[in-house]
């Protein structure tokens, strides 16, 4: 999910479990952004936040994201609040605010905190972007997801992060990446297994040089993926060993 070069064009895969950012090079070839972490630079950034009280800063509440959030939580688990997989409530009308140390945060506020922290670990590479292409699920997580609400929250979350914000279905982005290496027409089935959703698309790839290289033919998805599998593994295999039942 990256754009062609030209004054700060980037792509962001904002995932339920992990997030990845990429910049377009001079020739249009994307390269992943290395993000600073406690153990050194990483290209995969955990989609997590950690809050803790810090009287020396304005508001008295400090926050970190990604590997730094995990580090802070492991260092001080009883004095911090750790949030992960918050993307899974983007389309949920039942979610209004998360209370962190008695302070309410809306989804878009959590998302913007995460984005700002991600950018702060990118050594300025994600500052002043002209265009940002953001992946989105075909179907959002949850039993009755509201895609209109999710779009509103995404818009609020990304406002001001770049001059232009564009959204693309995550499996379609994967198809485009693969299609760039094809030399003849083909029809692809693209599967995107994430932390919160599993999405599937059928895409027709036209010959190189066609005005529209990738043509979506159909798509489907379910709000069932890695997080739910992890939950069931813990519930059925781990907890019984600790006394459940």
Secondary structure, 3 states (H helix, E strand, C coil): CCCCCCCCEEEEEECCCEEEEEEECCCCCEEECCECCCCCCECCEECEEEEEECCCCHHHEEEEEHHHHHHHHHHCHHHEEEEECHHHHCCCCCCCCEEECCEEECHHHHHHHHHHHHHHCCCCCCCCEEEEEEEECCCCCCCCCCHHHHHHHHHHHHECCEEEEEEEEHHHHHHHHHHCCCCCCEEEEEEEECCCCEEEEEEEECCCCCCCCEEEEEEEEECCCHHHHHHHHHHHHHHHHCCCC
